[in-house]
Amino acid sequence: MPTVTLYDTLTIAARDIRRGDVFDLHRHTRTAAHDAYPYIRGSVGIPLEGGGVAYLPKEEEVHVSRPAGTMPCTFA
């Protein structure tokens, strides 16, 4: 049976970004490939799916969509 992924929308500090979180950065939608890690002078690095790293102040508020589970679905 096919399933659909459910997402929660949260506002969190950049330091709390986890693998799989989806967020907007510079008008592009990005997905975190790994958890945020400490960087220099109060900032964090966030590895991105597809390559690259985003650097943000660790206290910056970020709106993320976080996978919350799956649910079976049916097609008519």
Predicted model as a PDB file, atoms N, CA, C, CB and O in Angstrom, pLDDT in the B-factor column:
MODEL        1                                                                  
ATOM      1  N   MET A   1       0.845  -1.176   0.000  1.00 72.00           N  
ATOM      2  CA  MET A   1       0.000   0.000   0.000  1.00 72.00           C  
ATOM      3  C   MET A   1       0.889   1.237   0.000  1.00 72.00           C  
ATOM      4  CB  MET A   1      -0.961  -0.001   1.218  1.00 72.00           C  
ATOM      5  O   MET A   1       1.845   1.295   0.774  1.00 72.00           O  
ATOM      6  N   PRO A   2       0.607   2.220  -0.838  1.00 84.00           N  
ATOM      7  CA  PRO A   2       1.408   3.439  -0.870  1.00 84.00           C  
ATOM      8  C   PRO A   2       1.241   4.247   0.421  1.00 84.00           C  
ATOM      9  CB  PRO A   2       1.020   4.295  -2.082  1.00 84.00           C  
ATOM     10  O   PRO A   2       0.223   4.149   1.106  1.00 84.00           O  
ATOM     11  N   THR A   3       2.259   5.040   0.734  1.00 87.00           N  
ATOM     12  CA  THR A   3       2.196   5.901   1.912  1.00 87.00           C  
ATOM     13  C   THR A   3       2.521   7.333   1.516  1.00 87.00           C  
ATOM     14  CB  THR A   3       3.166   5.408   3.010  1.00 87.00           C  
ATOM     15  O   THR A   3       3.102   7.583   0.460  1.00 87.00           O  
ATOM     16  N   VAL A   4       2.143   8.257   2.367  1.00 87.00           N  
ATOM     17  CA  VAL A   4       2.455   9.667   2.187  1.00 87.00           C  
ATOM     18  C   VAL A   4       3.191  10.129   3.442  1.00 87.00           C  
ATOM     19  CB  VAL A   4       1.154  10.524   1.927  1.00 87.00           C  
ATOM     20  O   VAL A   4       2.843   9.721   4.550  1.00 87.00           O  
ATOM     21  N   THR A   5       4.209  10.981   3.273  1.00 83.00           N  
ATOM     22  CA  THR A   5       4.979  11.497   4.402  1.00 83.00           C  
ATOM     23  C   THR A   5       4.282  12.723   4.968  1.00 83.00           C  
ATOM     24  CB  THR A   5       6.428  11.838   3.977  1.00 83.00           C  
ATOM     25  O   THR A   5       3.860  13.609   4.225  1.00 83.00           O  
ATOM     26  N   LEU A   6       4.165  12.766   6.286  1.00 87.00           N  
ATOM     27  CA  LEU A   6       3.571  13.900   6.983  1.00 87.00           C  
ATOM     28  C   LEU A   6       4.685  14.786   7.526  1.00 87.00           C  
ATOM     29  CB  LEU A   6       2.634  13.425   8.128  1.00 87.00           C  
ATOM     30  O   LEU A   6       5.725  14.281   7.950  1.00 87.00           O  
ATOM     31  N   TYR A   7       4.479  16.106   7.517  1.00 87.00           N  
ATOM     32  CA  TYR A   7       5.487  17.057   7.984  1.00 87.00           C  
ATOM     33  C   TYR A   7       4.907  17.956   9.068  1.00 87.00           C  
ATOM     34  CB  TYR A   7       6.016  17.905   6.814  1.00 87.00           C  
ATOM     35  O   TYR A   7       3.732  18.320   9.022  1.00 87.00           O  
ATOM     36  N   ASP A   8       5.745  18.313  10.047  1.00 89.00           N  
ATOM     37  CA  ASP A   8       5.429  19.347  11.028  1.00 89.00           C  
ATOM     38  C   ASP A   8       6.167  20.602  10.610  1.00 89.00           C  
ATOM     39  CB  ASP A   8       5.821  18.911  12.487  1.00 89.00           C  
ATOM     40  O   ASP A   8       7.309  20.520  10.159  1.00 89.00           O  
ATOM     41  N   THR A   9       5.539  21.766  10.751  1.00 95.00           N  
ATOM     42  CA  THR A   9       6.205  23.035  10.480  1.00 95.00           C  
ATOM     43  C   THR A   9       6.566  23.663  11.815  1.00 95.00           C  
ATOM     44  CB  THR A   9       5.303  23.992   9.627  1.00 95.00           C  
ATOM     45  O   THR A   9       5.702  23.871  12.667  1.00 95.00           O  
ATOM     46  N   LEU A  10       7.853  23.965  11.994  1.00 94.00           N  
ATOM     47  CA  LEU A  10       8.366  24.477  13.258  1.00 94.00           C  
ATOM     48  C   LEU A  10       9.206  25.725  13.028  1.00 94.00           C  
ATOM     49  CB  LEU A  10       9.192  23.405  13.978  1.00 94.00           C  
ATOM     50  O   LEU A  10       9.757  25.922  11.945  1.00 94.00           O  
ATOM     51  N   THR A  11       9.303  26.575  14.062  1.00 97.00           N  
ATOM     52  CA  THR A  11      10.257  27.675  14.066  1.00 97.00           C  
ATOM     53  C   THR A  11      11.281  27.341  15.134  1.00 97.00           C  
ATOM     54  CB  THR A  11       9.559  29.073  14.334  1.00 97.00           C  
ATOM     55  O   THR A  11      10.951  27.246  16.316  1.00 97.00           O  
ATOM     56  N   ILE A  12      12.541  27.161  14.710  1.00 97.00           N  
ATOM     57  CA  ILE A  12      13.592  26.732  15.626  1.00 97.00           C  
ATOM     58  C   ILE A  12      14.838  27.591  15.411  1.00 97.00           C  
ATOM     59  CB  ILE A  12      13.922  25.227  15.424  1.00 97.00           C  
ATOM     60  O   ILE A  12      14.951  28.309  14.417  1.00 97.00           O  
ATOM     61  N   ALA A  13      15.768  27.504  16.361  1.00 97.00           N  
ATOM     62  CA  ALA A  13      17.071  28.149  16.193  1.00 97.00           C  
ATOM     63  C   ALA A  13      17.879  27.321  15.197  1.00 97.00           C  
ATOM     64  CB  ALA A  13      17.829  28.287  17.568  1.00 97.00           C  
ATOM     65  O   ALA A  13      17.727  26.101  15.140  1.00 97.00           O  
ATOM     66  N   ALA A  14      18.730  27.970  14.420  1.00 97.00           N  
ATOM     67  CA  ALA A  14      19.520  27.276  13.398  1.00 97.00           C  
ATOM     68  C   ALA A  14      20.337  26.136  14.002  1.00 97.00           C  
ATOM     69  CB  ALA A  14      20.452  28.263  12.684  1.00 97.00           C  
ATOM     70  O   ALA A  14      20.564  25.131  13.329  1.00 97.00           O  
ATOM     71  N   ARG A  15      20.780  26.262  15.242  1.00 97.00           N  
ATOM     72  CA  ARG A  15      21.586  25.213  15.874  1.00 97.00           C  
ATOM     73  C   ARG A  15      20.810  23.911  16.066  1.00 97.00           C  
ATOM     74  CB  ARG A  15      22.100  25.697  17.215  1.00 97.00           C  
ATOM     75  O   ARG A  15      21.412  22.859  16.279  1.00 97.00           O  
ATOM     76  N   ASP A  16      19.463  23.973  15.992  1.00 97.00           N  
ATOM     77  CA  ASP A  16      18.618  22.800  16.210  1.00 97.00           C  
ATOM     78  C   ASP A  16      18.192  22.108  14.911  1.00 97.00           C  
ATOM     79  CB  ASP A  16      17.391  23.202  16.986  1.00 97.00           C  
ATOM     80  O   ASP A  16      17.391  21.174  14.948  1.00 97.00           O  
ATOM     81  N   ILE A  17      18.713  22.549  13.774  1.00 97.00           N  
ATOM     82  CA  ILE A  17      18.371  21.915  12.492  1.00 97.00           C  
ATOM     83  C   ILE A  17      18.917  20.494  12.493  1.00 97.00           C  
ATOM     84  CB  ILE A  17      18.944  22.730  11.278  1.00 97.00           C  
ATOM     85  O   ILE A  17      20.063  20.250  12.873  1.00 97.00           O  
ATOM     86  N   ARG A  18      18.067  19.556  12.057  1.00 96.00           N  
ATOM     87  CA  ARG A  18      18.440  18.139  12.006  1.00 96.00           C  
ATOM     88  C   ARG A  18      18.398  17.633  10.580  1.00 96.00           C  
ATOM     89  CB  ARG A  18      17.512  17.295  12.893  1.00 96.00           C  
ATOM     90  O   ARG A  18      17.820  18.255   9.689  1.00 96.00           O  
ATOM     91  N   ARG A  19      19.032  16.479  10.392  1.00 95.00           N  
ATOM     92  CA  ARG A  19      19.032  15.820   9.085  1.00 95.00           C  
ATOM     93  C   ARG A  19      17.591  15.639   8.598  1.00 95.00           C  
ATOM     94  CB  ARG A  19      19.762  14.446   9.160  1.00 95.00           C  
ATOM     95  O   ARG A  19      16.732  15.181   9.352  1.00 95.00           O  
ATOM     96  N   GLY A  20      17.332  15.994   7.355  1.00 92.00           N  
ATOM     97  CA  GLY A  20      16.003  15.838   6.773  1.00 92.00           C  
ATOM     98  C   GLY A  20      15.124  17.065   6.886  1.00 92.00           C  
ATOM     99  O   GLY A  20      14.081  17.129   6.236  1.00 92.00           O  
ATOM    100  N   ASP A  21      15.519  18.060   7.708  1.00 94.00           N  
ATOM    101  CA  ASP A  21      14.726  19.286   7.809  1.00 94.00           C  
ATOM    102  C   ASP A  21      14.768  20.041   6.483  1.00 94.00           C  
ATOM    103  CB  ASP A  21      15.245  20.183   8.963  1.00 94.00           C  
ATOM    104  O   ASP A  21      15.820  20.137   5.851  1.00 94.00           O  
ATOM    105  N   VAL A  22      13.631  20.572   6.068  1.00 95.00           N  
ATOM    106  CA  VAL A  22      13.520  21.340   4.829  1.00 95.00           C  
ATOM    107  C   VAL A  22      13.284  22.794   5.211  1.00 95.00           C  
ATOM    108  CB  VAL A  22      12.363  20.794   3.908  1.00 95.00           C  
ATOM    109  O   VAL A  22      12.401  23.085   6.018  1.00 95.00           O  
ATOM    110  N   PHE A  23      14.067  23.716   4.639  1.00 96.00           N  
ATOM    111  CA  PHE A  23      13.954  25.132   4.973  1.00 96.00           C  
ATOM    112  C   PHE A  23      14.302  25.979   3.763  1.00 96.00           C  
ATOM    113  CB  PHE A  23      14.865  25.491   6.160  1.00 96.00           C  
ATOM    114  O   PHE A  23      14.922  25.500   2.814  1.00 96.00           O  
ATOM    115  N   ASP A  24      13.896  27.246   3.804  1.00 95.00           N  
ATOM    116  CA  ASP A  24      14.202  28.175   2.710  1.00 95.00           C  
ATOM    117  C   ASP A  24      15.435  28.985   3.071  1.00 95.00           C  
ATOM    118  CB  ASP A  24      12.998  29.114   2.415  1.00 95.00           C  
ATOM    119  O   ASP A  24      15.586  29.445   4.203  1.00 95.00           O  
ATOM    120  N   LEU A  25      16.310  29.150   2.092  1.00 93.00           N  
ATOM    121  CA  LEU A  25      17.525  29.938   2.257  1.00 93.00           C  
ATOM    122  C   LEU A  25      17.784  30.665   0.953  1.00 93.00           C  
ATOM    123  CB  LEU A  25      18.745  29.046   2.659  1.00 93.00           C  
ATOM    124  O   LEU A  25      17.982  30.035  -0.086  1.00 93.00           O  
ATOM    125  N   HIS A  26      17.783  31.982   1.002  1.00 91.00           N  
ATOM    126  CA  HIS A  26      18.007  32.811  -0.183  1.00 91.00           C  
ATOM    127  C   HIS A  26      17.035  32.435  -1.309  1.00 91.00           C  
ATOM    128  CB  HIS A  26      19.463  32.667  -0.669  1.00 91.00           C  
ATOM    129  O   HIS A  26      17.442  32.263  -2.458  1.00 91.00           O  
ATOM    130  N   ARG A  27      15.772  32.313  -0.970  1.00 94.00           N  
ATOM    131  CA  ARG A  27      14.678  32.030  -1.908  1.00 94.00           C  
ATOM    132  C   ARG A  27      14.787  30.676  -2.607  1.00 94.00           C  
ATOM    133  CB  ARG A  27      14.621  33.106  -2.944  1.00 94.00           C  
ATOM    134  O   ARG A  27      14.206  30.476  -3.673  1.00 94.00           O  
ATOM    135  N   HIS A  28      15.534  29.748  -2.005  1.00 94.00           N  
ATOM    136  CA  HIS A  28      15.625  28.380  -2.514  1.00 94.00           C  
ATOM    137  C   HIS A  28      15.289  27.428  -1.380  1.00 94.00           C  
ATOM    138  CB  HIS A  28      17.045  28.078  -3.098  1.00 94.00           C  
ATOM    139  O   HIS A  28      15.637  27.684  -0.227  1.00 94.00           O  
ATOM    140  N   THR A  29      14.624  26.350  -1.695  1.00 95.00           N  
ATOM    141  CA  THR A  29      14.301  25.343  -0.691  1.00 95.00           C  
ATOM    142  C   THR A  29      15.489  24.404  -0.554  1.00 95.00           C  
ATOM    143  CB  THR A  29      13.006  24.559  -1.067  1.00 95.00           C  
ATOM    144  O   THR A  29      15.975  23.854  -1.541  1.00 95.00           O  
ATOM    145  N   ARG A  30      15.950  24.226   0.676  1.00 96.00           N  
ATOM    146  CA  ARG A  30      17.105  23.386   0.971  1.00 96.00           C  
ATOM    147  C   ARG A  30      16.706  22.271   1.927  1.00 96.00           C  
ATOM    148  CB  ARG A  30      18.254  24.223   1.568  1.00 96.00           C  
ATOM    149  O   ARG A  30      15.765  22.420   2.706  1.00 96.00           O  
ATOM    150  N   THR A  31      17.426  21.150   1.865  1.00 96.00           N  
ATOM    151  CA  THR A  31      17.214  20.030   2.786  1.00 96.00           C  
ATOM    152  C   THR A  31      18.539  19.732   3.466  1.00 96.00           C  
ATOM    153  CB  THR A  31      16.660  18.759   2.041  1.00 96.00           C  
ATOM    154  O   THR A  31      19.567  19.583   2.805  1.00 96.00           O  
ATOM    155  N   ALA A  32      18.508  19.646   4.796  1.00 97.00           N  
ATOM    156  CA  ALA A  32      19.714  19.356   5.560  1.00 97.00           C  
ATOM    157  C   ALA A  32      20.119  17.896   5.368  1.00 97.00           C  
ATOM    158  CB  ALA A  32      19.499  19.665   7.055  1.00 97.00           C  
ATOM    159  O   ALA A  32      19.311  16.992   5.581  1.00 97.00           O  
ATOM    160  N   ALA A  33      21.371  17.668   4.964  1.00 97.00           N  
ATOM    161  CA  ALA A  33      21.884  16.317   4.778  1.00 97.00           C  
ATOM    162  C   ALA A  33      22.334  15.713   6.114  1.00 97.00           C  
ATOM    163  CB  ALA A  33      23.051  16.325   3.777  1.00 97.00           C  
ATOM    164  O   ALA A  33      22.348  14.493   6.277  1.00 97.00           O  
ATOM    165  N   HIS A  34      22.698  16.576   7.065  1.00 97.00           N  
ATOM    166  CA  HIS A  34      23.143  16.155   8.398  1.00 97.00           C  
ATOM    167  C   HIS A  34      22.720  17.223   9.408  1.00 97.00           C  
ATOM    168  CB  HIS A  34      24.700  15.929   8.435  1.00 97.00           C  
ATOM    169  O   HIS A  34      22.279  18.305   9.024  1.00 97.00           O  
ATOM    170  N   ASP A  35      22.855  16.918  10.682  1.00 97.00           N  
ATOM    171  CA  ASP A  35      22.545  17.886  11.738  1.00 97.00           C  
ATOM    172  C   ASP A  35      23.492  19.085  11.643  1.00 97.00           C  
ATOM    173  CB  ASP A  35      22.648  17.222  13.139  1.00 97.00           C  
ATOM    174  O   ASP A  35      24.608  18.977  11.135  1.00 97.00           O  
ATOM    175  N   ALA A  36      23.017  20.235  12.146  1.00 98.00           N  
ATOM    176  CA  ALA A  36      23.860  21.424  12.221  1.00 98.00           C  
ATOM    177  C   ALA A  36      25.025  21.142  13.163  1.00 98.00           C  
ATOM    178  CB  ALA A  36      23.044  22.666  12.700  1.00 98.00           C  
ATOM    179  O   ALA A  36      24.874  20.416  14.146  1.00 98.00           O  
ATOM    180  N   TYR A  37      26.195  21.723  12.858  1.00 98.00           N  
ATOM    181  CA  TYR A  37      27.370  21.548  13.707  1.00 98.00           C  
ATOM    182  C   TYR A  37      27.958  22.916  14.035  1.00 98.00           C  
ATOM    183  CB  TYR A  37      28.429  20.644  13.015  1.00 98.00           C  
ATOM    184  O   TYR A  37      27.832  23.851  13.244  1.00 98.00           O  
ATOM    185  N   PRO A  38      28.604  23.041  15.205  1.00 97.00           N  
ATOM    186  CA  PRO A  38      29.191  24.333  15.571  1.00 97.00           C  
ATOM    187  C   PRO A  38      30.254  24.766  14.577  1.00 97.00           C  
ATOM    188  CB  PRO A  38      29.791  24.267  16.968  1.00 97.00           C  
ATOM    189  O   PRO A  38      31.051  23.956  14.104  1.00 97.00           O  
ATOM    190  N   TYR A  39      30.253  26.050  14.270  1.00 96.00           N  
ATOM    191  CA  TYR A  39      31.258  26.623  13.395  1.00 96.00           C  
ATOM    192  C   TYR A  39      31.921  27.754  14.178  1.00 96.00           C  
ATOM    193  CB  TYR A  39      30.632  27.135  12.034  1.00 96.00           C  
ATOM    194  O   TYR A  39      31.955  27.697  15.407  1.00 96.00           O  
ATOM    195  N   ILE A  40      32.437  28.755  13.522  1.00 93.00           N  
ATOM    196  CA  ILE A  40      33.170  29.802  14.228  1.00 93.00           C  
ATOM    197  C   ILE A  40      32.269  30.934  14.708  1.00 93.00           C  
ATOM    198  CB  ILE A  40      34.246  30.360  13.336  1.00 93.00           C  
ATOM    199  O   ILE A  40      31.250  31.239  14.088  1.00 93.00           O  
ATOM    200  N   ARG A  41      32.657  31.544  15.812  1.00 91.00           N  
ATOM    201  CA  ARG A  41      32.038  32.769  16.343  1.00 91.00           C  
ATOM    202  C   ARG A  41      30.518  32.759  16.387  1.00 91.00           C  
ATOM    203  CB  ARG A  41      32.474  33.926  15.532  1.00 91.00           C  
ATOM    204  O   ARG A  41      29.872  33.643  15.824  1.00 91.00           O  
ATOM    205  N   GLY A  42      29.948  31.768  17.050  1.00 94.00           N  
ATOM    206  CA  GLY A  42      28.507  31.745  17.254  1.00 94.00           C  
ATOM    207  C   GLY A  42      27.689  31.372  16.037  1.00 94.00           C  
ATOM    208  O   GLY A  42      26.525  31.759  15.931  1.00 94.00           O  
ATOM    209  N   SER A  43      28.273  30.635  15.126  1.00 97.00           N  
ATOM    210  CA  SER A  43      27.526  30.215  13.949  1.00 97.00           C  
ATOM    211  C   SER A  43      27.536  28.693  13.835  1.00 97.00           C  
ATOM    212  CB  SER A  43      28.111  30.856  12.677  1.00 97.00           C  
ATOM    213  O   SER A  43      28.267  28.004  14.547  1.00 97.00           O  
ATOM    214  N   VAL A  44      26.712  28.191  12.928  1.00 98.00           N  
ATOM    215  CA  VAL A  44      26.640  26.752  12.678  1.00 98.00           C  
ATOM    216  C   VAL A  44      26.776  26.507  11.184  1.00 98.00           C  
ATOM    217  CB  VAL A  44      25.309  26.149  13.219  1.00 98.00           C  
ATOM    218  O   VAL A  44      26.462  27.370  10.365  1.00 98.00           O  
ATOM    219  N   GLY A  45      27.251  25.314  10.847  1.00 98.00           N  
ATOM    220  CA  GLY A  45      27.291  24.867   9.467  1.00 98.00           C  
ATOM    221  C   GLY A  45      26.234  23.795   9.282  1.00 98.00           C  
ATOM    222  O   GLY A  45      26.053  22.942  10.152  1.00 98.00           O  
ATOM    223  N   ILE A  46      25.538  23.829   8.162  1.00 98.00           N  
ATOM    224  CA  ILE A  46      24.493  22.859   7.869  1.00 98.00           C  
ATOM    225  C   ILE A  46      24.798  22.247   6.507  1.00 98.00           C  
ATOM    226  CB  ILE A  46      23.069  23.522   7.893  1.00 98.00           C  
ATOM    227  O   ILE A  46      24.602  22.901   5.483  1.00 98.00           O  
ATOM    228  N   PRO A  47      25.281  20.986   6.475  1.00 98.00           N  
ATOM    229  CA  PRO A  47      25.516  20.324   5.189  1.00 98.00           C  
ATOM    230  C   PRO A  47      24.185  20.146   4.452  1.00 98.00           C  
ATOM    231  CB  PRO A  47      26.218  18.947   5.395  1.00 98.00           C  
ATOM    232  O   PRO A  47      23.174  19.789   5.057  1.00 98.00           O  
ATOM    233  N   LEU A  48      24.198  20.397   3.152  1.00 97.00           N  
ATOM    234  CA  LEU A  48      22.976  20.354   2.355  1.00 97.00           C  
ATOM    235  C   LEU A  48      22.970  19.161   1.409  1.00 97.00           C  
ATOM    236  CB  LEU A  48      22.814  21.645   1.565  1.00 97.00           C  
ATOM    237  O   LEU A  48      24.011  18.756   0.892  1.00 97.00           O  
ATOM    238  N   GLU A  49      21.777  18.605   1.191  1.00 96.00           N  
ATOM    239  CA  GLU A  49      21.648  17.543   0.191  1.00 96.00           C  
ATOM    240  C   GLU A  49      21.995  18.129  -1.164  1.00 96.00           C  
ATOM    241  CB  GLU A  49      20.207  16.927   0.185  1.00 96.00           C  
ATOM    242  O   GLU A  49      21.614  19.258  -1.473  1.00 96.00           O  
ATOM    243  N   GLY A  50      22.705  17.380  -1.960  1.00 94.00           N  
ATOM    244  CA  GLY A  50      23.137  17.863  -3.257  1.00 94.00           C  
ATOM    245  C   GLY A  50      24.470  18.581  -3.193  1.00 94.00           C  
ATOM    246  O   GLY A  50      24.986  19.017  -4.222  1.00 94.00           O  
ATOM    247  N   GLY A  51      25.038  18.713  -1.995  1.00 95.00           N  
ATOM    248  CA  GLY A  51      26.344  19.349  -1.835  1.00 95.00           C  
ATOM    249  C   GLY A  51      26.251  20.750  -1.285  1.00 95.00           C  
ATOM    250  O   GLY A  51      25.213  21.404  -1.379  1.00 95.00           O  
ATOM    251  N   GLY A  52      27.327  21.194  -0.721  1.00 96.00           N  
ATOM    252  CA  GLY A  52      27.416  22.534  -0.159  1.00 96.00           C  
ATOM    253  C   GLY A  52      27.077  22.558   1.309  1.00 96.00           C  
ATOM    254  O   GLY A  52      26.557  21.593   1.870  1.00 96.00           O  
ATOM    255  N   VAL A  53      27.388  23.695   1.922  1.00 97.00           N  
ATOM    256  CA  VAL A  53      27.130  23.905   3.345  1.00 97.00           C  
ATOM    257  C   VAL A  53      26.552  25.295   3.515  1.00 97.00           C  
ATOM    258  CB  VAL A  53      28.428  23.728   4.199  1.00 97.00           C  
ATOM    259  O   VAL A  53      27.038  26.251   2.912  1.00 97.00           O  
ATOM    260  N   ALA A  54      25.509  25.414   4.339  1.00 96.00           N  
ATOM    261  CA  ALA A  54      24.942  26.718   4.684  1.00 96.00           C  
ATOM    262  C   ALA A  54      25.501  27.119   6.042  1.00 96.00           C  
ATOM    263  CB  ALA A  54      23.366  26.681   4.703  1.00 96.00           C  
ATOM    264  O   ALA A  54      25.556  26.298   6.957  1.00 96.00           O  
ATOM    265  N   TYR A  55      25.917  28.376   6.177  1.00 97.00           N  
ATOM    266  CA  TYR A  55      26.422  28.891   7.447  1.00 97.00           C  
ATOM    267  C   TYR A  55      25.451  29.949   7.943  1.00 97.00           C  
ATOM    268  CB  TYR A  55      27.869  29.476   7.297  1.00 97.00           C  
ATOM    269  O   TYR A  55      25.160  30.916   7.239  1.00 97.00           O  
ATOM    270  N   LEU A  56      24.950  29.760   9.165  1.00 97.00           N  
ATOM    271  CA  LEU A  56      23.975  30.675   9.749  1.00 97.00           C  
ATOM    272  C   LEU A  56      24.367  30.983  11.191  1.00 97.00           C  
ATOM    273  CB  LEU A  56      22.546  30.076   9.684  1.00 97.00           C  
ATOM    274  O   LEU A  56      25.028  30.174  11.842  1.00 97.00           O  
ATOM    275  N   PRO A  57      23.952  32.171  11.701  1.00 97.00           N  
ATOM    276  CA  PRO A  57      24.133  32.421  13.125  1.00 97.00           C  
ATOM    277  C   PRO A  57      23.345  31.368  13.913  1.00 97.00           C  
ATOM    278  CB  PRO A  57      23.673  33.870  13.504  1.00 97.00           C  
ATOM    279  O   PRO A  57      22.204  31.066  13.564  1.00 97.00           O  
ATOM    280  N   LYS A  58      23.935  30.814  14.959  1.00 96.00           N  
ATOM    281  CA  LYS A  58      23.293  29.697  15.661  1.00 96.00           C  
ATOM    282  C   LYS A  58      21.967  30.068  16.302  1.00 96.00           C  
ATOM    283  CB  LYS A  58      24.214  29.165  16.715  1.00 96.00           C  
ATOM    284  O   LYS A  58      21.140  29.185  16.526  1.00 96.00           O  
ATOM    285  N   GLU A  59      21.732  31.340  16.605  1.00 97.00           N  
ATOM    286  CA  GLU A  59      20.482  31.765  17.236  1.00 97.00           C  
ATOM    287  C   GLU A  59      19.431  32.242  16.237  1.00 97.00           C  
ATOM    288  CB  GLU A  59      20.762  32.862  18.223  1.00 97.00           C  
ATOM    289  O   GLU A  59      18.320  32.588  16.639  1.00 97.00           O  
ATOM    290  N   GLU A  60      19.754  32.269  14.953  1.00 96.00           N  
ATOM    291  CA  GLU A  60      18.794  32.741  13.936  1.00 96.00           C  
ATOM    292  C   GLU A  60      17.581  31.820  13.882  1.00 96.00           C  
ATOM    293  CB  GLU A  60      19.466  32.819  12.539  1.00 96.00           C  
ATOM    294  O   GLU A  60      17.721  30.597  13.847  1.00 96.00           O  
ATOM    295  N   GLU A  61      16.385  32.418  13.875  1.00 97.00           N  
ATOM    296  CA  GLU A  61      15.165  31.623  13.775  1.00 97.00           C  
ATOM    297  C   GLU A  61      14.975  31.153  12.335  1.00 97.00           C  
ATOM    298  CB  GLU A  61      13.935  32.438  14.252  1.00 97.00           C  
ATOM    299  O   GLU A  61      15.093  31.930  11.388  1.00 97.00           O  
ATOM    300  N   VAL A  62      14.679  29.866  12.196  1.00 96.00           N  
ATOM    301  CA  VAL A  62      14.492  29.260  10.880  1.00 96.00           C  
ATOM    302  C   VAL A  62      13.173  28.494  10.897  1.00 96.00           C  
ATOM    303  CB  VAL A  62      15.691  28.315  10.506  1.00 96.00           C  
ATOM    304  O   VAL A  62      12.888  27.761  11.844  1.00 96.00           O  
ATOM    305  N   HIS A  63      12.370  28.665   9.850  1.00 96.00           N  
ATOM    306  CA  HIS A  63      11.126  27.901   9.708  1.00 96.00           C  
ATOM    307  C   HIS A  63      11.468  26.627   8.945  1.00 96.00           C  
ATOM    308  CB  HIS A  63       9.999  28.738   8.965  1.00 96.00           C  
ATOM    309  O   HIS A  63      11.948  26.683   7.812  1.00 96.00           O  
ATOM    310  N   VAL A  64      11.220  25.479   9.570  1.00 96.00           N  
ATOM    311  CA  VAL A  64      11.546  24.207   8.938  1.00 96.00           C  
ATOM    312  C   VAL A  64      10.313  23.324   8.837  1.00 96.00           C  
ATOM    313  CB  VAL A  64      12.648  23.490   9.714  1.00 96.00           C  
ATOM    314  O   VAL A  64       9.385  23.432   9.639  1.00 96.00           O  
ATOM    315  N   SER A  65      10.321  22.457   7.847  1.00 95.00           N  
ATOM    316  CA  SER A  65       9.348  21.368   7.747  1.00 95.00           C  
ATOM    317  C   SER A  65      10.111  20.109   8.091  1.00 95.00           C  
ATOM    318  CB  SER A  65       8.673  21.279   6.306  1.00 95.00           C  
ATOM    319  O   SER A  65      11.095  19.767   7.435  1.00 95.00           O  
ATOM    320  N   ARG A  66       9.652  19.417   9.127  1.00 91.00           N  
ATOM    321  CA  ARG A  66      10.346  18.241   9.620  1.00 91.00           C  
ATOM    322  C   ARG A  66       9.476  17.012   9.408  1.00 91.00           C  
ATOM    323  CB  ARG A  66      10.713  18.402  11.108  1.00 91.00           C  
ATOM    324  O   ARG A  66       8.310  17.009   9.803  1.00 91.00           O  
ATOM    325  N   PRO A  67      10.022  15.966   8.789  1.00 85.00           N  
ATOM    326  CA  PRO A  67       9.230  14.731   8.615  1.00 85.00           C  
ATOM    327  C   PRO A  67       8.734  14.229   9.964  1.00 85.00           C  
ATOM    328  CB  PRO A  67      10.070  13.628   7.913  1.00 85.00           C  
ATOM    329  O   PRO A  67       9.514  14.104  10.908  1.00 85.00           O  
ATOM    330  N   ALA A  68       7.438  13.941  10.057  1.00 85.00           N  
ATOM    331  CA  ALA A  68       6.837  13.509  11.313  1.00 85.00           C  
ATOM    332  C   ALA A  68       6.319  12.094  11.262  1.00 85.00           C  
ATOM    333  CB  ALA A  68       5.728  14.425  11.688  1.00 85.00           C  
ATOM    334  O   ALA A  68       5.836  11.583  12.273  1.00 85.00           O  
ATOM    335  N   GLY A  69       6.403  11.451  10.129  1.00 86.00           N  
ATOM    336  CA  GLY A  69       5.916  10.077  10.013  1.00 86.00           C  
ATOM    337  C   GLY A  69       5.252   9.847   8.667  1.00 86.00           C  
ATOM    338  O   GLY A  69       5.263  10.714   7.793  1.00 86.00           O  
ATOM    339  N   THR A  70       4.685   8.689   8.518  1.00 88.00           N  
ATOM    340  CA  THR A  70       3.986   8.358   7.284  1.00 88.00           C  
ATOM    341  C   THR A  70       2.585   7.871   7.594  1.00 88.00           C  
ATOM    342  CB  THR A  70       4.756   7.298   6.486  1.00 88.00           C  
ATOM    343  O   THR A  70       2.267   7.497   8.723  1.00 88.00           O  
ATOM    344  N   MET A  71       1.762   7.887   6.570  1.00 88.00           N  
ATOM    345  CA  MET A  71       0.380   7.472   6.709  1.00 88.00           C  
ATOM    346  C   MET A  71       0.000   6.736   5.426  1.00 88.00           C  
ATOM    347  CB  MET A  71      -0.570   8.697   6.982  1.00 88.00           C  
ATOM    348  O   MET A  71       0.334   7.190   4.332  1.00 88.00           O  
ATOM    349  N   PRO A  72      -0.696   5.604   5.552  1.00 88.00           N  
ATOM    350  CA  PRO A  72      -1.121   4.916   4.334  1.00 88.00           C  
ATOM    351  C   PRO A  72      -2.134   5.752   3.563  1.00 88.00           C  
ATOM    352  CB  PRO A  72      -1.717   3.545   4.673  1.00 88.00           C  
ATOM    353  O   PRO A  72      -2.943   6.469   4.154  1.00 88.00           O  
ATOM    354  N   CYS A  73      -2.082   5.653   2.256  1.00 83.00           N  
ATOM    355  CA  CYS A  73      -3.062   6.381   1.445  1.00 83.00           C  
ATOM    356  C   CYS A  73      -3.587   5.436   0.366  1.00 83.00           C  
ATOM    357  CB  CYS A  73      -2.431   7.673   0.804  1.00 83.00           C  
ATOM    358  O   CYS A  73      -2.943   4.453   0.000  1.00 83.00           O  
ATOM    359  N   THR A  74      -4.758   5.764  -0.119  1.00 76.00           N  
ATOM    360  CA  THR A  74      -5.351   4.973  -1.189  1.00 76.00           C  
ATOM    361  C   THR A  74      -5.692   5.888  -2.345  1.00 76.00           C  
ATOM    362  CB  THR A  74      -6.607   4.217  -0.698  1.00 76.00           C  
ATOM    363  O   THR A  74      -5.929   7.083  -2.164  1.00 76.00           O  
ATOM    364  N   PHE A  75      -5.713   5.322  -3.516  1.00 68.00           N  
ATOM    365  CA  PHE A  75      -6.070   6.072  -4.707  1.00 68.00           C  
ATOM    366  C   PHE A  75      -7.397   5.571  -5.218  1.00 68.00           C  
ATOM    367  CB  PHE A  75      -4.985   5.954  -5.792  1.00 68.00           C  
ATOM    368  O   PHE A  75      -7.626   4.363  -5.273  1.00 68.00           O  
ATOM    369  N   ALA A  76      -8.277   6.485  -5.594  1.00 54.00           N  
ATOM    370  CA  ALA A  76      -9.592   6.097  -6.082  1.00 54.00           C  
ATOM    371  C   ALA A  76      -9.548   5.752  -7.542  1.00 54.00           C  
ATOM    372  CB  ALA A  76     -10.595   7.194  -5.844  1.00 54.00           C  
ATOM    373  O   ALA A  76     -10.574   5.400  -8.125  1.00 54.00           O  
TER     374      ALA A  76                                                      
ENDMDL                                                                          
END                                                                             
